Amino acid sequence: MIEPDSILGMLGGGQLGRMFALAAAQMGYKVWVFDPNKHSPAGEVACRHIQAKYDNYDALAEFGKGCSVVTTEFENIPASMLKYLQDYCRVCPHPEAVYVAQNRIREKTFVNDLGIPTSKFIEIKVATDLNNSQHMHWPCIIKTAEFGYDGKGQQVVADVQEATQAFNLFGEVPCILEEQINLQLEVSVVIGRNQQGEVCFFPIARNEHKNGILHISSVPAKIPLELQTYACEISQRVAEQLDYVGIMTLEFFIDEEQRLLVNEIAPRVHNSGHYSMDACHISQFEQQVRMICGWAPADTQNHCAVTMVNILGDAWKENVFPSNTLFDDVNVKVHLYGKQGAKPGRKMGHFNVLAENVTVAKQHAQLVYKRMMGEK
């Protein structure tokens, strides 16, 4: 076990690192943040911010020597750097797990090799690979294999010609072409696993997106129990096969035929798990601390229904945040991330609305969102 007063390392200085650092401090741990950004949201609340590029191995060595364990808030850290840190301290999750999850080709191949379904896809490394799409059902979605998030690096295409144009637009980097499905809804499972192999599941969230960015997550998800059980079984199998330690999130599609398909693996805490900060006995960030430090999982059950809504930079009018809209409502739990520069589409915070049932929570959250955005 890693005892309180130890130093925990966080690679990445965004909002996920910030909320981790705050949770760790509450539990008696110190956090060092490694991030090149001078105005790092996580660095502002950490005990120490090592401001250096991720390929600065001297700085990484200093970071690793000072920490008992290092984790990461995003999957685009090169796995080679995580392996380098293993010479100095424990790294959770394992570099191999991050290596799989940070590339859509490796990720979907790994999932399919376990006998777990995804949408049908083909790998695109050069434009002529699109000639292998004759068995695909159009329209499809072409996505960059790496660095895509919040709707970036992907495009719906109607045929090979449009797919070729998109591939060129993306700079001819490796991509996948996957079939669009008859989507009914999207859900996510946040799972925790420690070094002893103990696992826990947060309540499944039902997710809605706007312009490719997560807009709303609601709990309970109100999906059939058998689908909930199957989603948790898949998540546990993936975690065990990756020998995963920490918090991991799996995003799922449910199609009109009630098929459950893995969309993505996120080797970290997740936007769709932010509801846990106010609606559960423990937040995903506290549980992340427990998992990487070797403690047993705490109770993840929700004590009420909840809807989480992302606050994007679009809410700032003339660089002013409509605080009275949110803070005057005592039933709204507000979490702002301390980012500088509100820009359209940029995640600046979120709020949670708690209620006795999810219908009331969602209706209230939608009304608050409309007021925040100045909509009628």
Buried (B, 14 or more C-beta within 10 A) or exposed (E): EBEEEBBBBBBBBBBBBBBBBBBBBEBEBBBBBBBBBEEBBBBBBBBBBBBBEBEBBEBBBBBBEBBBBBBBBBBEBBBEBBBBBEEBBBBBBBBBBBBBBBBBBBBBBBBBEEEBEBBBBBBBEEBEBBEEBEEBEBEBBBBBBBEBBBBEBBBEBEEBEBBBBBBEEBEEEBBBBBBBBEEEBBBBBBBBBBBEEBBBBBBBBBBBEEEBBBBBBBBBBBBEEEBBEEBBEBBBBBBEBBEBBBBBBBBBBBBEEEBBBBBBBBBBBBBBBBBBBBBBEBBBBBBBBBBBBBBEBBEBEBEBBBBBBBBBBBBBEEEEBBEEBBEEBEEBBBBBBBBEEBEEBBBBBBBBBBBEEBEBBBEBBBEBBEBBBEEE
